Amino acid sequence: MSTALVFREDAYARACDATVLEARANVLVLDRTVFYPLGGGQPGDTGRIGGLRVVDTRKGEGETVLHIVEPDAPLPAPGTRVRAEIDWPRRYRLMRLHTALHLLGAVVGAPVTGGRIAEDKAHLDFDIEMERLAKDAIEERLNALVRADYPTRTRWISDAELDARPELVRTMSVAPPRGAGRVRLVEIPGVDLQACGGTHVARTGEIGAVAVTRIRSEGRHNRRVTIALID
Ligand SMILES: [Zn+2]
């Protein structure tokens, strides 16, 4: 059983038609989906499948995606054709913030120890001395990269190629999914290149103005830089 991941080829797909493969408790598995499952620091999508509210999305066994619906909802039987539609305004904000984190990593240029994206803000943790993090300078360089409107591109490499180029795994704690034999690279040409399975905007200009809202120490080797979208 596997789910075709529409978001992986087209992050802008808001809806798709699909067939129910499995329905149990409050979980639906489809043959294809636009719903991104929690992973890589990016939350799982919410939305609707048929008349059901999807409250979260997780990875399942193998290449499956688990759509978690409200408890006690009557589920469609396997074989039923359904329409799957994500909460697009929420996802689009996550895409903008996710792409902004790629820029933040490039601006700070220190090893990344972790990261997380929420609908209203996102952060990366860096292994760096506090004195090297100047809020105003980071914000200015971040917004310059946004205004320069760089494209984002994806391509695939094998697991073996990734092993040979460990620098492409920027964040160990949010490493991209492996095991399918190939890993997706996300490139912002001249700015950033890393393995990443998340959803990104097509051009950095779509991020819009960004603020660095906080820089604080999170333990001896962790400096957390938090950003937010201004609109
Ligand atoms: Zn990414």
Residues whose N, C-alpha, C, O or C-beta is under 5 A from the ligand:
A	BS01	ZN	C196 G198
